[in-house]
Amino acid sequence: MALIIEDGSIVANANSYVTAQEFEDWMDARAYNCEGSQSKQEQHILKAMDYIESLNFMGIKYTKDQPLQFPRDRLFIDGYSVEANEIPKELKEAVFNAAKADHDGDLATQPVERQTVKEKIGDIEVEYKSNSSMRRQTPGLSNALRKLVIPATMVSRA
């Protein structure tokens, strides 16, 4: 499936905020190994978008019928209003980080392997805490989303 890029103008059938080339450039700029074809990069982006679109963002969708969560109205980043037809750089950064997490096998939508309590091979023995998971932390994704997503601990009235 080809990527259809939302640019802030409410593009019909949009399914991404970034292109495969933008993702590849982002990976290259950080010296990350960007393996696979453009089609493979698009798959990583689409999986990242599945995750990103499941989040509870600040502000409200610009129109009720738009295909993606952005553009948004009443969104403020660092105290400044984001234009309703703007795709924030923080959102693109979040998509890049989520696509990289998928590329690395660490995206939150992927199943978590069973936890290892004890493993011994010869003289080497490993034991993990009961609350540890196989998935690595993705601080880049968390940092990119922190200005866009409503914190889970935030309580509001209807």
Secondary structure, 3 states (H helix, E strand, C coil): CCCCECCCCCCCCCCECCCHHHHHHHHHHCCCCCCCCHHHHHHHHHHHHHHHHCCCECCEECCCCCCCCCCEECCEECCEECCCCCCCHHHHHHHHHHHHHHHCCCCCCCCCCCCCCCEEECCEEECCCCCCCCCCCCHHHHHHHCCCECCCCCCCCC
